Amino acid sequence: KGGESVSLAQGQAAVSRTSYGDCLQPLVGPSSSKEIPDELITASSYWRNRADHGHGQMWRSRLDYTGTSWCSDTNDANQYLQWDFEAPQFVQGVQTKGRANYDRWVRTYRISYSLDGETWMQLPEEYEGNRDRSTVHENRLMPFKAKAVRLHPVTWHRHICMRAELLGCGGTSNLTYTCSNLAYLNEENENCMDVERRYDGDFARMSSDFCQRHGAVAKFTALSAKAACCVCGGGERSWVHLADGGSSPVKQPPPQAPKKFLPGGTAYLPPTSCHMVDGTGGIVCSRSVRLQTITIKNAGVWHQQNPILVQSDYGFAKIIYATCYKQYEFSIFQDMRHMLLPPMTPSSLS
């Protein structure tokens, strides 16, 4: 279900992939089901060349490993994690985690790829990484064909340490178009990709269960799951036109709804005009936007009953409570629809 999302052509014979997720399979694999051997996972350096930080033991970089992961020897822009494939693959997604047993992770990163292991091309985007050691953060990419892929940490928390997985499919056929999820958040602050992982990649079960029961609801974002999620029949179809031998992506997947990581931010504004400020819970918006700040000096029976949420078409977040002024504060786009969600219903106060 979810409609035809990937089309392939091999020579003159058309080969159709009609199930969303056909090109979102693990390319590295967990420790129990390895898609590539450990020796094809390498890195720029290893902390003090120690085995327990990946030197000769790069199974530590697999996403499911629960001990000390790969950690670089130094923290600089020259570090990378590399995967080599025995045959070219289409890559369409990256999943990352931090070091499982210590608070160290990669906050942002870039991706480069090669078709021969010698000439490297870098994708133009800088991708959001992790905010803690254990939560999976996933980014979808416009598919590209590669025989080797590098992940280059740009910013990090304390030290460059990480676990990672690549998602994609075999590169023997010509990938022509794909489906990208649009901005969506549900009540659990999950986007389309989070829901997919909750169903462990069983897209048929997600379609018959989640999409049928919750797909029409648009509570925290302008789009419902049926409009935003490819599994539910929504999303945005993008033409890729990758010729044999590969080429650069023609466009990037659309922005996803900002997710709330820390209290006190405003992660409910359009992702095309605003971005999260790492480690603060707030955001920075383009100078062209028109913002207005709202203060609530007395929230009535809800005053100081945190959290009070503000909701807009793009998501939701907790309102800042300024203890020194004993008032709530939040900012919105001028004329943007918004609504306050109190911490309890009136019936629970009676």
Secondary structure by P-SEA (a helix, b strand, c coil): cccccbbbbcccbbbbbccccccccccccccccccccccccccccccccccccccccccccccccccccbbbcccccccbbbbbbccbbbbcccccccccccccccccbbbbbbccccbbbbbcbbbbbbccccbbbbbbcccccccbbbbbbccccccccccbbbbbcccccccccccccccccccccccaaaaaaaaccaaaaaaacccccccccccccccccccccccccccbbbbbccccccccccccccccccccccccccccccccccccccccccccccccbbbbbbbbcccccccccccbbbbccccccccccccccccccccccccbbbbbbccccccccc
